[in-house]
């Protein structure tokens, strides 16, 4: 017995097109956000400044779904050119006696500039992952749109 393939309706093609389009737009937005964040963390925009750390505090711990706590990061307060600044995004506490290089992100917050090859490589490659997935979803959106557009051309009851 030969199993006949079920044809998609015009409504199913439309839903698939919209769903793929929304996912694609979200992934492109994520890639842009991660790219701009990387620009700030690598110190590529503006001018990097040197901060003298006064003290560091852990952000309030977030409660996980299992009842445990996880720290969301460190923020340090220090001085740059006589001004008091607050820098967020430290993965480990910096030494108090050493200066820390900081940079401003495009949205205005101050972050530490990544040091070391692995941290810089991670920042550069992170936006490429959602970008690659977004390109794949762009292809699926185009294929789904073509199917939606061409579904109205088939005669009713066609076996094609």
Buried (B, 14 or more C-beta within 10 A) or exposed (E): EEEEEEEBEEEBBBBBBBBBBEBBBEBBEBBEBBBBBBBBBBBEEEEEBEBEBEEBEEEEEEEEEEEEEEEEEBBBBBEBEEEEBEBBBBEEEBEEEEBBEBBBBEEEEBBBBBEEEEBBEEBEEBBEEBBEBBEEBBEBBBEBBEBBEEBEEEEEEEEE
